[in-house]
Amino acid sequence: MMSSSGSLPVYLQISELLIRDIAAGRLIDGERLPPEREMAADLGIAVGTLRQALKDLTEKGLLDRVQGSGNYIRAASDPKSIYAMFRLELVEGGGLPTAQVLAVERVPKDPDLPQFGTSSEGHRIRRLRFLSGRVGAVEEIWLDGSYASVIARTDLVDSLYLFYRTRLNLWIVRAEDSIGQAPLPDWAPEQFPHAIGTPLPCITRVSEAQDGARAEVSRTWFDPDTVRYVARLK
């Protein structure tokens, strides 16, 4: 289940997986989690790592840890998550997002993109997205070239927004998604389960930084047999 290069610490991966299960309703308010040793064994991690994850959930107000009784879910309508703006889930709900970087290049902006940023160039990041290890989507992210002169593949982590905050001092605070249909691009890798040119659901996202500027545009083609787009209303 865990990814390696560029991934979050394992305890945060577990915490995020549980948060997304809470958001999807797979874990409900008041539900008792399995005993810690059993849960750790099922997840293939050390008990100490699991306890770090449960501590994180407790600090976020999503878990009650009752001495001698167990750990109980405290559901929230909008649980805080590193992936709060990532709207794809497994068809059955939840799923831990991870990513494989396919290419990172600084190139002239695609003229077909919505207008964004001040530079004539952008950092084009192409990735294969997984949810709990299952291939779900391919994405092309364009970050305006003014935010960094160079971005190396090895710099990137599973959560680009986390990378933006910690390395570029860029906070994505708003995003607008438009969902349509578009043919799968010719750079999609072979492990994606559709042929090049297949019409698929496609999300175009325009993202704004903390100063209100349009900082990023992305396009995501997803496999509707495996994942779904979800936007929950408060």
Helices and strands as residue ranges (DSSP letters): H 10-23, H 36-43, H 47-59, E 63-66, E 70-73, E 88-90, E 97-108, E 121-131, E 134-144, G 145-147, G 153-155, H 160-163, I 164-168, E 172-183, E 199-209, E 214-222, E 227-229
